[in-house]
Amino acid sequence: MGMRYENIKTIVLVILVVLSLFLTWNLWSYQSPSDLNTETQNLQEAEVGGKSELEDYIRPTKVLYHQSGSHYLSHEEKRIDSWLQEMRTWKLGDITDVSSAIEPSGFLNYVHDNNSVEIVYPDLIPVETFQQMFSFTTDKLPRVDFDRVVIKIKKTPNLSVNMYLVNYSQQKVYAVKISNVVKNDVQKLADAGTSAERCLVYKKNENRYIFIPAQTPDMHKLYAYEAPLDIRKFQNALFTNPSYARTESLAYRELYTEGTKVINVNTRTNVMEYVNLVNSNTESNDDANLLNRSFSFVNDHAGWTEPDYRFDSWNRVTKEITYRYYHDNHPVYSNQGMTEIYQRWGNAEVLNYRRPLYRFVQVSLPEMKVQLQSPQEVIEMIEKHQDFDPSLLNDISIGYQLEEGIGDNQQQDTDKTEYDSNSVTLVPSWFYYYNNKWYRVTLPDEGGVNGGLE
């Protein structure tokens, strides 16, 4: 009887110990709903906009069609998207440098040949970035930077399609092995190019042809206001301990400091600049993945606050990258960086990050048509510039200039309390790229040409 009692007592003690351990574990691991909500809130506070895809921001800006001795140009996103969608169905393989097979004197004719299409990017992109957006059958790719995809179509004896990556300034041509191509679909897309804008060709630069719309397109002023973004969300994303950040107000400036990291907000232009003062070493091997990293940096804190920013330019040596605001696939320029997202990188992290602290929201006002100069007038004005050198002229195109306010006539028709302080106008203008800078072409009574633009 005593032994049975001892056995029962032992079993009860074991059960109590197990129960005690279970309750203790639950207490240690318990996390209240409020704690979970706080963690979720902190993650959400570090996000400014929404997540985006690489191909939405690193995009071509125009398509050139060469048919029967004529040239056609389009900035329409619908046409560009049609080509990108078609190319995404292809399988891309080995890349071969065929530049040596092309005589230097024949490079321009080779690239702009009849029955070919050029898909043009605003600056060089590395093949590593291209690989992230299209389907490659191999990972062994040569180191290639290019700014044009050239598609050549031969109709006889059998329909054939060939693809090339072109570095235009260095006159380098790379053949890409392609498969899974529906040739008739490619031919239809190419034939549709004859409905685009017919081009003039400027040939005074021996190293490149510049394609300009033969007729001035109808353009209108656009009106918008700047919807502000919350600076605290950028603090949460860029600072390690944002709650410890020190705030200082100066004339037209708000400074937020956390250790060696500083956010400087220009309260007049509402442009933010983040500076990391610790890592100042940029003297390292250039980085083929820098564009991918620059996109991911903004995407990681959901900083793509609107879909109209596009990759615009970069410098592989200084590790500077610029994304620009576009409207209707035309670039928008500002003298004060108000339409740019700019980054400068060190070895592993961002040293400078400058961007607007607002989104553009278009205002519903009657459109005002703008009479732009004819292409011939624009060329004449550019060539009259003192010390003009045609070898330094790389491009002529139409874009928008951002101007503060919405004009006296339109201002009378708006709610001033809503638009007065943060309103802007996008003014259609001609621009030209000369000696590595963009310049605005203005009317003769306005000075003819403007200084370099940001």
C-alpha positions in Angstrom: 0.0 0.0 0.0 2.9 2.4 0.9 4.6 1.7 -2.4 1.5 2.4 -4.4 1.1 5.7 -2.5 4.7 6.7 -3.3 4.2 5.9 -7.0 1.1 8.1 -7.2 2.9 10.9 -5.4 5.8 10.7 -7.9 3.4 10.8 -10.9 1.6 13.9 -9.5 4.9 15.7 -8.9 6.1 15.0 -12.5 2.8 16.4 -13.8 3.1 19.5 -11.7 6.7 20.1 -12.8 5.7 19.7 -16.5 2.8 22.0 -16.0 5.0 24.6 -14.3 7.5 24.4 -17.2 4.7 24.8 -19.8 3.3 27.9 -18.0 6.7 29.4 -17.6 7.5 29.0 -21.3 4.2 30.6 -22.2 4.9 33.6 -20.0 8.4 34.1 -21.5 7.2 33.7 -25.1 3.9 35.7 -24.7 3.7 38.8 -26.8 0.7 41.0 -26.3 -1.3 42.3 -29.3 -0.1 45.8 -28.5 3.6 44.7 -28.8 2.8 43.0 -32.1 1.0 46.2 -33.3 4.0 48.3 -32.3 6.5 46.2 -34.3 4.2 46.3 -37.3 3.7 50.0 -36.9 7.5 50.6 -36.8 7.9 48.7 -40.1 5.1 50.6 -41.7 6.5 53.9 -40.5 9.7 53.2 -42.4 7.8 52.9 -45.7 6.9 56.1 -47.6 5.1 54.8 -50.7 4.6 51.4 -52.3 6.9 48.6 -53.5 7.9 48.7 -57.2 9.6 46.6 -59.9 13.0 47.4 -61.4 11.6 47.4 -65.0 9.1 50.2 -64.1 11.9 52.6 -63.4 14.8 51.6 -65.7 13.0 52.0 -69.0 13.7 53.1 -72.6 12.5 56.7 -73.4 12.0 56.3 -77.1 11.8 54.0 -80.1 13.2 54.7 -83.5 11.9 53.0 -86.7 13.9 52.9 -89.9 11.8 51.9 -92.9 12.3 52.4 -96.6 14.8 55.3 -96.2 12.6 57.2 -93.8 13.0 57.5 -90.0 10.2 57.6 -87.4 10.3 58.5 -83.7 8.0 57.7 -80.8 8.0 58.5 -77.1 4.7 56.8 -76.5 4.7 54.4 -73.6 2.2 52.1 -75.3 4.7 51.5 -78.2 7.6 51.1 -75.8 5.6 48.6 -73.7 4.7 46.6 -76.7 8.3 46.1 -77.6 9.3 45.3 -74.0 6.5 42.8 -73.7 7.5 41.1 -76.9 11.1 40.9 -75.9 10.2 39.3 -72.5 8.8 36.3 -74.4 12.2 35.7 -76.0 15.0 33.6 -74.7 18.3 35.5 -74.7 21.6 33.6 -74.8 25.2 34.2 -75.6 26.5 37.8 -76.3 29.2 38.3 -78.8 31.2 41.4 -79.6 30.9 42.0 -83.4 32.3 45.5 -83.4 35.5 44.6 -85.2 33.4 43.3 -88.2 32.0 46.9 -88.7 34.1 49.6 -90.3 34.2 52.7 -88.1 32.9 54.7 -91.1 30.0 52.4 -91.4 28.9 52.3 -87.8 26.1 54.8 -88.1 24.6 53.2 -91.2 24.8 49.8 -89.6 22.9 50.9 -86.5 20.3 53.0 -88.4 19.9 50.7 -91.3 16.6 50.1 -93.2 14.2 47.6 -91.6 15.6 48.1 -88.1 14.2 49.3 -84.8 16.1 51.0 -82.0 14.9 50.9 -78.4 16.8 53.8 -76.7 17.6 54.1 -73.0 18.6 57.6 -71.6 22.0 56.4 -70.5 24.2 53.3 -70.5 22.9 50.3 -68.6 25.0 47.3 -67.6 24.0 43.9 -69.0 23.6 42.7 -65.3 20.7 45.1 -64.9 19.2 44.0 -68.3 19.5 40.4 -67.1 17.2 41.2 -64.2 14.4 42.3 -66.5 14.6 39.8 -69.3 14.9 36.0 -69.7 18.5 34.8 -70.2 19.5 31.2 -70.8 23.0 31.7 -69.5 24.7 33.4 -66.5 28.0 33.7 -68.3 27.7 37.1 -69.7 30.5 39.5 -70.8 30.9 42.9 -69.2 28.8 45.0 -71.5 27.3 48.5 -71.1 24.8 49.7 -73.7 22.2 52.3 -74.3 20.3 50.9 -77.4 18.7 47.6 -78.3 18.7 47.3 -82.1 16.4 44.8 -83.7 17.2 44.0 -87.4 14.6 42.4 -89.6 15.4 40.7 -92.9 12.5 39.8 -95.1 14.3 37.7 -97.8 14.9 35.0 -98.6 13.2 34.1 -95.2 12.0 36.3 -92.5 14.7 36.6 -89.8 15.1 38.7 -86.6 18.4 39.6 -85.0 19.1 41.5 -81.8 22.1 43.7 -80.9 23.1 45.7 -77.9 24.8 48.9 -78.9 27.1 51.3 -76.9 26.5 54.3 -79.1 29.3 56.6 -77.9 32.0 53.9 -78.0 30.6 52.4 -81.2 30.5 49.0 -79.8 28.0 46.4 -81.1 27.2 43.1 -79.4 25.1 40.4 -81.1 22.7 38.5 -78.8 21.6 35.0 -79.5 17.8 34.9 -79.3 15.2 32.1 -79.5 11.5 31.6 -79.0 10.8 34.6 -81.3 7.5 34.9 -83.2 8.9 36.6 -86.2 5.6 37.7 -87.7 4.7 39.5 -84.4 8.0 41.4 -84.5 7.4 42.4 -88.2 4.0 43.7 -87.3 5.4 45.8 -84.4 8.1 47.2 -86.8 5.6 48.0 -89.6 3.4 49.9 -87.1 6.3 52.4 -86.7 5.3 54.2 -89.9 2.4 55.7 -88.0 4.9 57.4 -85.5 6.4 60.9 -86.0 8.6 61.3 -89.1 12.1 62.5 -88.2 14.7 64.9 -89.4 18.2 63.7 -89.1 21.0 66.0 -87.9 24.3 64.7 -89.3 26.8 67.4 -88.5 28.2 65.4 -85.6 30.4 62.8 -87.3 30.0 60.4 -84.5 26.2 60.2 -84.2 22.9 61.0 -85.9 20.4 63.0 -83.9 16.8 62.3 -84.8 14.3 65.1 -84.3 10.6 65.3 -85.0 10.1 66.8 -88.4 6.9 68.6 -87.2 6.5 70.3 -83.9 3.9 68.3 -81.8 1.0 69.9 -80.0 2.0 70.4 -76.4 0.2 72.0 -73.5 1.1 73.5 -70.1 0.3 71.3 -67.2 -0.6 72.4 -63.7 0.0 70.6 -60.5 0.5 71.1 -56.8 3.0 69.4 -54.5 1.4 67.0 -52.0 3.9 66.8 -49.1 5.4 63.6 -47.8 6.0 62.9 -44.1 9.7 63.6 -43.2 9.3 61.3 -40.2 9.0 58.3 -42.5 12.4 59.1 -44.1 13.9 59.5 -40.7 12.6 56.0 -39.7 14.1 54.6 -42.9 17.4 56.3 -42.9 18.3 56.7 -39.2 19.2 53.8 -36.9 17.5 55.3 -33.9 15.2 58.0 -35.2 13.7 58.8 -31.8 17.1 60.1 -30.7 17.5 62.4 -33.7 18.3 66.1 -32.9 16.2 68.7 -34.7 17.4 72.2 -35.5 15.6 75.0 -37.4 17.5 77.5 -39.5 16.6 80.0 -42.2 14.8 78.0 -44.9 16.3 74.8 -43.4 15.3 72.0 -41.1 18.2 69.8 -39.9 17.8 66.3 -38.4 20.9 64.7 -37.0 21.6 61.3 -35.6 25.3 60.7 -35.0 27.1 61.0 -38.3 23.9 61.0 -40.4 22.2 64.2 -41.3 18.9 65.0 -43.1 18.8 68.6 -44.4 15.4 69.8 -45.7 15.2 73.0 -47.8 11.8 74.3 -46.6 11.5 76.7 -49.6 11.9 74.0 -52.3 10.9 71.1 -50.1 13.8 69.1 -51.2 15.5 66.7 -48.8 19.2 65.7 -48.7 20.5 62.9 -46.6 24.3 62.8 -45.9 26.2 60.0 -44.3 29.4 61.6 -43.0 31.2 58.4 -41.9 32.0 56.5 -45.1 33.6 58.9 -47.5 35.6 56.4 -49.5 34.4 56.0 -53.1 37.7 54.9 -54.5 36.9 51.3 -55.2 36.3 49.2 -58.3 33.3 50.3 -60.2 30.2 48.2 -59.5 28.2 46.6 -62.3 25.3 46.1 -59.9 25.2 49.8 -58.9 21.9 50.5 -60.7 20.2 47.5 -59.1 21.4 48.7 -55.7 20.3 52.2 -56.3 16.8 51.0 -57.2 16.6 48.6 -54.2 17.8 51.3 -51.8 14.7 53.5 -52.6 12.5 50.5 -52.9 13.5 49.1 -49.5 11.8 52.0 -47.8 9.1 52.2 -50.4 10.4 55.6 -51.5 9.0 55.3 -55.1 6.2 57.6 -54.1 4.8 57.8 -57.7 5.4 55.7 -60.8 6.6 58.5 -63.1 10.3 58.6 -62.1 12.7 57.0 -64.5 16.4 56.2 -64.5 18.0 59.2 -66.2 21.8 59.0 -65.9 24.7 57.6 -63.9 28.5 57.9 -63.5 30.1 54.5 -62.9 33.3 56.0 -61.6 31.9 58.5 -59.1 29.0 56.2 -58.3 26.3 58.9 -58.9 22.9 58.0 -60.1 19.9 60.2 -61.0 16.3 59.3 -61.5 14.1 62.0 -63.1 10.4 62.8 -63.0 8.8 62.2 -66.4 5.4 63.2 -67.7 4.0 61.3 -70.6 7.5 59.8 -71.1 9.0 63.3 -71.5 11.6 64.4 -68.9 10.9 67.3 -66.5 13.7 69.6 -65.6 14.2 72.0 -62.7 17.0 74.4 -61.9 16.9 73.3 -58.2 16.8 69.5 -58.3 13.0 69.5 -57.7 12.3 66.7 -60.2 15.2 64.4 -59.3 16.1 61.5 -57.0 19.9 61.6 -56.7 22.2 59.2 -55.0 26.0 59.0 -54.5 27.4 55.7 -53.2 30.4 54.7 -51.2 31.7 51.1 -51.1 28.6 49.6 -49.6 26.2 52.3 -48.6 24.6 55.6 -49.8 26.6 58.7 -48.9 24.2 61.2 -50.4 20.5 60.9 -51.1 18.6 63.9 -52.4 14.9 63.9 -53.4 11.7 66.0 -53.3 9.5 65.6 -50.2 6.3 65.7 -52.2 4.2 64.0 -54.9 2.9 65.9 -58.0 -0.9 66.0 -58.1 -2.3 67.3 -61.4 -4.8 70.1 -61.1 -7.8 70.1 -63.3 -7.5 73.4 -65.2 -8.2 74.4 -68.8 -5.1 73.3 -70.8 -3.1 76.1 -72.4 -1.5 75.2 -75.7 2.2 76.2 -76.2 3.6 77.1 -79.6 7.0 75.6 -79.7 9.7 76.6 -82.2 10.0 74.5 -85.3 12.8 71.9 -85.4 14.6 74.0 -88.0 14.5 77.1 -85.8 15.8 75.1 -82.8 18.8 73.8 -84.7 19.5 77.3 -86.0 19.4 78.8 -82.5 21.7 76.1 -81.1 24.2 76.5 -83.9 24.3 80.3 -83.4 25.6 79.8 -79.8 29.0 81.2 -79.3 31.9 78.7 -79.9 29.4 76.0 -80.9 31.0 72.7 -81.7 28.8 70.1 -83.4 30.9 67.2 -82.1 29.7 68.1 -78.6 26.0 68.0 -79.5 24.5 64.7 -78.5 20.7 65.1 -78.5 17.8 67.4 -79.1 14.4 66.6 -77.7 11.2 68.0 -76.1 10.6 67.9 -72.4 9.1 70.1 -69.7 10.5 72.9 -67.5 9.1 73.1 -64.0 8.2 76.6 -62.9 6.8 77.6 -59.6 3.2 78.9 -59.5 0.5 78.3 -62.1 0.4 81.7 -63.9 -1.6 84.8 -63.4 -4.5 83.9 -65.7 -5.0 80.4 -64.3 -4.4 81.6 -60.7 -7.6 83.6 -60.7 -9.6 80.4 -61.4 -8.2 78.3 -58.6 -8.7 77.9 -54.9 -5.7 80.0 -53.7 -5.7 78.4 -50.2 -5.0 75.0 -51.8 -2.7 75.8 -54.6 -1.0 79.1 -53.9 2.1 78.1 -52.0 2.8 74.7 -53.6 1.6 75.1 -57.1 3.8 74.4 -60.2 3.5 74.6 -63.9 5.2 72.1 -66.4 6.0 74.2 -69.4 6.8 72.3 -72.7 10.2 73.3 -74.1 12.9 72.2 -76.4 16.1 70.9 -74.8 19.5 69.9 -76.1 22.3 67.8 -74.7 25.7 69.6 -75.2 29.0 68.8 -73.7 27.4 66.5 -71.1 24.8 68.9 -69.9 21.1 69.5 -70.8 20.2 73.1 -71.8 16.8 74.6 -72.4 16.1 76.4 -75.7 14.1 79.5 -75.1 12.6 82.2 -77.3 15.1 84.9 -78.6 13.6 87.6 -76.4 14.2 85.2 -73.4 17.8 84.8 -74.1 17.9 82.0 -76.7 19.4 79.3 -74.5 19.6 78.7 -70.8 22.4 77.4 -68.6 22.8 73.8 -67.6 19.8 72.1 -66.1 19.5 69.6 -63.2 
